[in-house]
């Protein structure tokens, strides 16, 4: 499984501003003090801190909502069972075996534990919980949303469709292990930084490498920056496109730019507000887009394998999370562990954009191209207009926790083992919720165990 794709967060970036409080349906976001939410960790520093026992958050309400959760856990398991996943778990606080065992164990509890109170009791007694250090080293994380748009486009340039997204350039080189962009290969084997967006477009460096054409520059930009799109062509055919690399340059969000210019108040910053502004000022779109030196490249995807996150498995609406996966110094431990189970406490919008307190379990299955350090996370909202509404209004502060089975309960290799209180037919002969049962509560091996795995996983 190649780690070559990574999710790119949406149009609004909050690296120079943060918003206290929550968005409402009328686009209002209250109390907007300036702060640096992209505070970087020291080289090699891990992004998590262990929570003392007795101070774990209450997860009972989240236990009652299982929609899509087991499907997302299966996708993380699929990644963790690939040999290539081992390289992302060097000697560190959490081992590969421990994380894999945690995923199996947690899924088994979801299927067998009936009481939210008993579920919380099992988490408290059997799991280690870690909290993201956040941008302030006190656990504060800013959550944004991203989605997969449905757009209209053409495979050829026409008088209407004049704004393209581009294929990955042949001379762009990235690290095959980490996916880090190395740049353009030079004679002698060295690399130079890949050209900026402005250089690429003004010098026509990718002419002939257009993938799809759109009718306006903002549609093309949304497809590129969101990292995936479903495109309805002029022929009536539908294609799916997704991330294929980027130029490795620094990302500047349009939201950040418009706030700096005084075009949008930080108190009213949202994706709908950005789109409304550019609809009223269409001549400014291309000029402002050009100021973002970052540029992503796209490719066609098989719909059965799309949309993909950076683990090479499909992301799941409201269950997949994008965080920073930077590996910048020995011991090469990622800031956040790939595929891990997380618990989120923040505010989130419903299908109408109304924001209210939210708690839920998500899987860390993606990488935010505009996300740096331990103070940011991006929640995948799904495909289409409703997901766009939810992504556009997601801009809230909260807490991000990671859950791992205690090392003493982790079986060798992290593979699913039959519980000692489980019969050979896979049916438990003792209550699955018994907290003191010998051995970890993990899913017994049976032929139908992976029947929820998405088709085509490799």
C-alpha positions as CSV (number, residue, x, y, z in Angstrom):
1,X,0.0,0.0,0.0
2,X,1.6,3.3,-1.1
3,X,1.3,6.3,1.1
4,X,1.2,8.7,-1.9
5,X,-2.1,10.5,-1.4
6,X,-3.0,13.0,1.3
7,X,-6.1,15.0,2.0
8,X,-6.0,18.7,1.5
9,X,-8.1,20.8,3.8
10,X,-10.6,23.3,2.6
11,X,-10.6,27.0,1.6
12,X,-10.4,28.5,5.1
13,X,-7.1,28.3,7.0
14,X,-6.8,29.6,10.5
15,X,-3.1,29.8,10.9
16,X,-3.2,33.4,12.0
17,X,-6.7,33.6,13.5
18,X,-8.8,31.4,15.7
19,X,-12.4,31.6,16.6
20,X,-13.8,31.1,20.0
21,X,-17.4,30.0,20.1
22,X,-19.2,28.4,17.2
23,X,-20.7,29.1,13.9
24,X,-24.4,29.5,13.4
25,X,-26.6,29.2,10.3
26,X,-26.5,32.9,9.6
27,X,-22.7,32.7,9.1
28,X,-21.9,34.4,12.4
29,X,-18.9,33.3,14.3
30,X,-18.4,35.0,17.6
31,X,-15.3,36.1,19.5
32,X,-12.3,36.0,17.3
33,X,-9.0,36.6,19.1
34,X,-5.8,36.3,17.1
35,X,-3.5,33.4,18.0
36,X,-1.1,31.0,16.4
37,X,-2.9,27.7,16.1
38,X,0.0,26.2,14.0
39,X,2.4,26.2,16.9
40,X,5.0,23.6,15.9
41,X,6.5,20.9,18.2
42,X,10.2,20.5,18.8
43,X,11.9,18.2,16.3
44,X,11.0,14.6,17.0
45,X,8.4,15.6,19.6
46,X,5.3,13.4,19.8
47,X,1.9,15.2,19.6
48,X,0.2,13.3,22.4
49,X,0.3,13.4,26.2
50,X,-1.0,10.6,28.4
51,X,-4.2,11.3,30.4
52,X,-4.0,10.2,34.1
53,X,-6.4,7.4,35.0
54,X,-9.5,8.8,36.6
55,X,-9.5,11.9,34.3
56,X,-10.7,10.2,31.1
57,X,-13.5,12.1,29.2
58,X,-17.1,10.7,29.3
59,X,-17.6,8.7,26.1
60,X,-21.0,7.2,26.8
61,X,-23.0,9.4,24.5
62,X,-20.6,8.7,21.6
63,X,-21.0,4.9,22.3
64,X,-24.7,5.2,21.3
65,X,-23.9,6.4,17.8
66,X,-22.3,3.6,15.7
67,X,-23.2,4.7,12.2
68,X,-20.3,4.1,9.9
69,X,-17.9,3.5,12.8
70,X,-17.3,-0.2,12.3
71,X,-16.8,0.3,8.6
72,X,-14.2,3.0,9.4
73,X,-12.5,0.7,12.0
74,X,-12.3,-2.1,9.4
75,X,-10.5,0.3,7.0
76,X,-7.9,1.2,9.6
77,X,-7.4,-2.5,10.4
78,X,-6.9,-3.2,6.7
79,X,-4.1,-0.5,6.6
80,X,-2.5,-1.9,9.8
81,X,-2.4,-5.4,8.5
82,X,-0.4,-4.3,5.4
83,X,3.3,-4.9,5.8
84,X,4.1,-1.3,4.8
85,X,2.3,0.1,7.9
86,X,5.0,-1.3,10.2
87,X,7.5,1.4,9.1
88,X,5.3,4.1,10.7
89,X,5.6,2.6,14.2
90,X,9.2,2.6,15.3
91,X,10.2,2.1,18.9
92,X,8.0,4.6,20.6
93,X,5.2,5.2,23.1
94,X,2.7,3.1,21.0
95,X,3.6,-0.1,19.1
96,X,2.1,-1.4,15.9
97,X,0.8,-4.5,17.8
98,X,-0.8,-2.3,20.4
99,X,-2.7,-0.2,18.0
100,X,-3.9,-3.1,15.9
101,X,-5.1,-4.9,19.0
102,X,-6.9,-1.8,20.1
103,X,-8.9,-1.6,16.8
104,X,-10.0,-5.3,17.1
105,X,-10.8,-4.9,20.7
106,X,-12.8,-1.8,20.4
107,X,-14.8,-3.1,17.5
108,X,-15.7,-6.2,19.5
109,X,-16.9,-4.0,22.4
110,X,-19.1,-2.0,20.0
111,X,-20.8,-5.2,18.9
112,X,-21.1,-6.9,22.3
113,X,-21.3,-4.3,25.1
114,X,-24.9,-3.2,25.6
115,X,-24.7,-0.6,28.3
116,X,-23.0,2.9,27.8
117,X,-22.0,2.8,31.5
118,X,-20.4,-0.6,31.1
119,X,-18.6,0.6,28.0
120,X,-17.2,3.5,29.9
121,X,-16.1,1.2,32.7
122,X,-14.2,-1.0,30.2
123,X,-12.5,2.0,28.6
124,X,-11.5,3.3,32.1
125,X,-10.1,-0.1,33.1
126,X,-8.6,-1.5,29.9
127,X,-7.4,1.5,27.8
128,X,-4.7,4.1,28.0
129,X,-6.0,7.5,26.8
130,X,-3.8,10.2,25.3
131,X,-4.7,13.8,24.5
132,X,-3.4,15.9,21.7
133,X,-1.1,18.6,23.1
134,X,-2.8,21.2,21.0
135,X,-1.6,24.6,19.8
136,X,-1.2,25.8,23.4
137,X,0.3,22.7,24.9
138,X,-2.9,22.4,27.0
139,X,-5.0,20.3,24.7
140,X,-6.7,22.9,22.6
141,X,-7.3,21.8,19.1
142,X,-9.0,23.7,16.3
143,X,-11.3,21.5,14.1
144,X,-12.2,22.3,10.6
145,X,-14.1,20.3,8.0
146,X,-13.5,19.0,4.5
147,X,-15.7,17.3,1.9
148,X,-15.9,15.9,-1.6
149,X,-17.6,18.4,-4.0
150,X,-19.9,17.4,-6.9
151,X,-18.9,19.7,-9.8
152,X,-19.5,20.1,-13.6
153,X,-16.6,20.0,-16.0
154,X,-15.2,18.9,-19.4
155,X,-12.3,16.8,-20.5
156,X,-11.5,19.3,-23.2
157,X,-11.2,23.1,-23.2
158,X,-14.2,25.0,-24.5
159,X,-15.5,28.5,-24.6
160,X,-17.3,27.8,-21.3
161,X,-14.9,25.4,-19.6
162,X,-11.6,27.3,-19.4
163,X,-10.1,26.6,-16.0
164,X,-8.2,23.4,-15.5
165,X,-6.8,21.2,-12.8
166,X,-3.6,19.5,-13.6
167,X,-2.1,16.0,-13.6
168,X,1.0,15.2,-11.5
169,X,4.1,16.5,-13.4
170,X,6.5,13.8,-14.5
171,X,9.5,15.7,-13.0
172,X,8.0,16.0,-9.5
173,X,9.7,13.6,-7.0
174,X,8.5,12.6,-3.6
175,X,9.9,10.3,-0.9
176,X,8.4,6.8,-1.5
177,X,8.2,6.1,2.2
178,X,6.9,9.3,3.8
179,X,5.3,10.9,0.7
180,X,7.3,14.1,1.5
181,X,7.8,16.3,-1.6
182,X,11.5,16.4,-2.6
183,X,11.0,18.7,-5.5
184,X,12.4,18.7,-9.0
185,X,15.3,16.3,-9.7
186,X,18.4,18.1,-11.0
187,X,21.5,16.7,-12.8
188,X,23.7,15.0,-10.3
189,X,20.8,13.7,-8.2
190,X,20.0,16.8,-6.2
191,X,16.6,18.5,-5.9
192,X,15.4,22.0,-6.2
193,X,12.0,23.3,-4.9
194,X,9.2,22.8,-7.3
195,X,7.8,26.0,-8.9
196,X,5.1,27.9,-7.1
197,X,1.5,28.1,-8.3
198,X,2.2,31.5,-9.8
199,X,5.3,30.3,-11.7
200,X,3.5,27.2,-13.0
201,X,0.5,29.2,-14.3
202,X,2.2,32.3,-15.6
203,X,5.0,30.3,-17.3
204,X,2.6,27.7,-18.6
205,X,4.8,24.9,-17.3
206,X,2.0,22.3,-17.3
207,X,0.4,23.0,-20.6
208,X,-0.7,19.7,-22.1
209,X,-1.1,18.2,-18.6
210,X,-4.6,19.4,-17.9
211,X,-6.9,16.8,-16.4
212,X,-10.4,18.4,-16.3
213,X,-11.6,21.8,-17.2
214,X,-14.1,23.8,-15.2
215,X,-16.4,26.8,-15.9
216,X,-14.9,29.1,-13.2
217,X,-11.6,29.3,-11.3
218,X,-13.2,28.7,-7.9
219,X,-14.6,25.3,-9.0
220,X,-11.2,24.3,-10.2
221,X,-9.6,25.5,-7.0
222,X,-12.2,23.7,-4.8
223,X,-11.6,20.4,-6.6
224,X,-7.8,20.8,-6.2
225,X,-7.7,22.0,-2.6
226,X,-10.4,19.6,-1.2
227,X,-8.3,16.8,-2.7
228,X,-11.1,15.0,-4.5
229,X,-14.2,15.7,-6.5
230,X,-17.0,13.9,-8.4
231,X,-17.2,15.6,-11.8
232,X,-20.3,15.4,-14.1
233,X,-19.0,15.9,-17.6
234,X,-20.7,17.6,-20.6
235,X,-21.3,14.1,-22.0
236,X,-23.3,13.1,-19.0
237,X,-20.6,10.7,-17.8
238,X,-19.4,11.0,-14.2
239,X,-15.8,10.7,-13.2
240,X,-14.0,10.7,-9.9
241,X,-10.7,12.6,-9.4
242,X,-8.4,12.8,-6.4
243,X,-5.1,13.8,-5.0
244,X,-1.9,12.8,-6.9
245,X,0.8,15.0,-5.3
246,X,1.6,18.7,-4.8
247,X,4.4,21.1,-5.3
248,X,5.5,21.1,-1.6
249,X,5.0,24.8,-1.2
250,X,3.5,26.7,1.8
251,X,-0.3,26.7,1.8
252,X,-2.2,30.0,2.2
253,X,-6.0,29.7,2.6
254,X,-8.3,32.1,0.9
255,X,-10.1,32.7,4.1
256,X,-6.9,33.8,5.8
257,X,-6.2,36.1,2.9
258,X,-9.6,37.7,2.8
259,X,-9.5,38.4,6.6
260,X,-6.0,40.0,6.2
261,X,-7.4,42.2,3.4
262,X,-10.4,43.2,5.5
263,X,-12.8,41.7,3.0
264,X,-14.4,39.3,5.5
265,X,-14.6,39.7,9.2
266,X,-12.9,37.0,11.2
267,X,-16.1,36.8,13.2
268,X,-18.0,35.8,10.0
269,X,-15.4,33.5,8.4
270,X,-16.9,30.4,6.8
271,X,-16.7,28.6,3.5
272,X,-20.1,29.9,2.4
273,X,-18.9,33.5,3.3
274,X,-15.8,33.0,1.1
275,X,-17.9,31.6,-1.8
276,X,-20.4,34.5,-1.5
277,X,-17.7,37.1,-1.5
278,X,-16.1,35.7,-4.7
279,X,-19.5,35.4,-6.4
280,X,-19.8,39.2,-5.8
281,X,-16.2,39.9,-6.9
282,X,-15.5,37.4,-9.7
283,X,-12.5,39.4,-11.1
284,X,-10.7,39.0,-7.8
285,X,-10.8,35.2,-7.7
286,X,-7.8,34.4,-9.9
287,X,-5.7,37.1,-8.4
288,X,-6.2,35.9,-4.9
289,X,-5.8,32.2,-5.8
290,X,-2.4,33.0,-7.3
291,X,-1.2,34.2,-3.9
292,X,-1.4,30.6,-2.6
293,X,2.0,29.2,-3.6
294,X,0.8,25.7,-2.8
295,X,-0.7,23.7,-5.7
296,X,-2.1,20.1,-5.7
297,X,-2.2,17.8,-8.7
298,X,-5.0,15.3,-9.4
299,X,-5.7,12.0,-11.2
300,X,-8.6,9.8,-12.2
301,X,-9.7,7.3,-9.6
302,X,-11.8,4.1,-9.8
303,X,-15.1,5.0,-8.0
304,X,-14.8,1.7,-6.0
305,X,-11.6,2.9,-4.4
306,X,-12.5,6.6,-3.9
307,X,-12.3,8.9,-2.1
308,X,-9.0,7.9,-0.6
309,X,-7.2,9.2,2.4
310,X,-3.4,9.2,3.0
311,X,-3.5,5.6,4.3
312,X,-4.6,4.4,0.9
313,X,-8.0,3.3,2.2
314,X,-11.4,5.1,1.6
315,X,-12.4,7.8,4.1
316,X,-15.7,7.6,5.8
317,X,-18.1,10.5,6.3
318,X,-18.1,11.8,9.9
319,X,-15.6,9.0,10.9
320,X,-12.3,9.9,9.2
321,X,-10.0,12.6,10.6
322,X,-7.1,14.3,8.9
323,X,-4.1,15.4,11.1
324,X,-0.4,16.2,10.7
325,X,1.7,13.1,10.1
326,X,5.0,15.0,9.9
327,X,8.1,12.8,10.6
328,X,10.9,15.3,10.9
329,X,13.6,13.9,13.2
330,X,14.7,10.7,15.0
331,X,13.1,8.4,16.2
332,X,10.8,9.2,13.2
333,X,7.6,8.9,15.2
334,X,4.7,10.7,13.5
335,X,3.2,13.6,15.4
336,X,-0.1,11.6,15.4
337,X,-0.3,7.8,14.8
338,X,-1.8,6.7,11.6
339,X,-5.1,4.8,11.6
340,X,-5.6,5.2,15.3
341,X,-8.9,5.4,17.1
342,X,-9.8,8.9,18.4
343,X,-12.4,10.5,20.5
344,X,-13.4,14.1,19.6
345,X,-15.0,16.8,21.8
346,X,-15.9,19.9,19.9
347,X,-18.8,21.7,18.2
348,X,-20.1,20.5,14.8
349,X,-22.8,21.5,12.4
350,X,-25.9,19.5,11.5
351,X,-27.1,19.2,7.9
352,X,-28.6,22.7,8.0
353,X,-25.4,24.3,9.3
354,X,-26.6,24.7,12.9
355,X,-23.7,24.1,15.2
356,X,-24.0,22.4,18.6
357,X,-21.8,20.4,21.0
358,X,-20.5,17.1,19.5
359,X,-18.7,14.1,20.8
360,X,-17.8,11.1,18.6
361,X,-15.3,8.4,17.7
362,X,-13.3,8.9,14.6
363,X,-10.3,7.2,12.9
364,X,-7.1,9.1,12.1
365,X,-7.0,8.1,8.4
366,X,-5.9,11.1,6.5
367,X,-3.3,13.9,6.3
368,X,-4.1,17.6,6.0
369,X,-1.9,19.3,3.5
370,X,-2.6,22.6,5.1
371,X,-2.4,21.2,8.6
372,X,0.8,21.5,10.6
373,X,1.6,20.6,14.2
374,X,-0.6,19.3,17.0
375,X,-3.2,22.0,17.2
376,X,-5.3,21.2,14.1
377,X,-7.6,18.5,12.9
378,X,-9.9,18.2,9.8
379,X,-13.1,16.2,9.9
380,X,-14.3,14.5,6.7
381,X,-18.0,15.4,6.1
382,X,-18.8,13.3,3.0
383,X,-19.8,13.9,-0.6
384,X,-22.0,16.6,-2.1
385,X,-24.0,19.7,-1.0
386,X,-25.0,18.6,2.5
387,X,-21.4,17.7,3.3
388,X,-20.3,21.0,1.8
389,X,-22.6,22.9,4.2
390,X,-21.3,20.9,7.2
391,X,-17.7,21.4,6.2
392,X,-18.2,25.1,5.5
393,X,-19.5,25.7,9.1
394,X,-17.1,23.5,10.9
395,X,-14.6,25.8,12.7
396,X,-14.5,25.1,16.4
397,X,-12.1,24.6,19.3
398,X,-12.2,21.3,21.2
399,X,-10.2,18.3,22.5
400,X,-8.8,15.3,20.6
401,X,-8.1,12.1,22.4
402,X,-6.4,8.8,21.2
403,X,-7.4,5.4,22.7
404,X,-5.0,2.4,23.0
405,X,-5.5,-0.9,24.7
406,X,-3.1,-1.2,27.7
407,X,0.2,-2.9,26.7
408,X,-0.5,-5.7,29.3
409,X,-3.6,-6.6,27.3
410,X,-2.0,-6.5,23.9
411,X,-1.6,-10.0,22.3
412,X,1.6,-10.8,20.5
413,X,1.6,-9.3,17.0
414,X,-1.6,-7.4,17.7
415,X,-3.6,-10.0,15.7
416,X,-7.1,-11.0,16.8
417,X,-7.0,-13.9,19.2
418,X,-9.9,-15.8,20.7
419,X,-10.9,-14.7,24.1
420,X,-10.3,-17.4,26.8
421,X,-14.1,-17.1,27.6
422,X,-15.1,-17.6,23.9
423,X,-16.3,-20.9,22.5
424,X,-15.0,-22.3,19.2
425,X,-18.0,-21.2,17.3
426,X,-17.2,-17.5,18.0
427,X,-20.0,-17.0,20.5
428,X,-19.0,-15.7,23.9
429,X,-19.7,-18.0,26.8
430,X,-19.1,-15.2,29.2
431,X,-20.4,-11.6,29.2
432,X,-18.3,-9.7,26.7
433,X,-18.6,-6.6,29.0
434,X,-16.9,-8.4,32.0
435,X,-14.1,-6.0,32.8
436,X,-11.9,-8.6,34.5
437,X,-12.2,-11.3,31.9
438,X,-8.8,-12.8,31.2
439,X,-7.1,-11.5,28.1
440,X,-8.3,-8.7,25.9
441,X,-11.8,-8.6,24.5
442,X,-11.1,-9.0,20.8
443,X,-13.0,-10.1,17.8
444,X,-12.8,-13.9,17.4
445,X,-11.6,-15.2,14.1
446,X,-14.4,-16.2,11.8
447,X,-14.9,-16.3,8.0
448,X,-17.3,-13.4,7.8
449,X,-15.2,-11.0,9.9
450,X,-14.1,-8.8,7.0
451,X,-17.4,-8.7,5.2
452,X,-17.8,-5.0,5.9
453,X,-14.4,-4.2,4.3
454,X,-14.8,-1.9,1.3
455,X,-14.5,-3.6,-2.1
456,X,-11.1,-3.5,-3.8
457,X,-8.9,-2.9,-0.8
458,X,-5.3,-3.9,-1.6
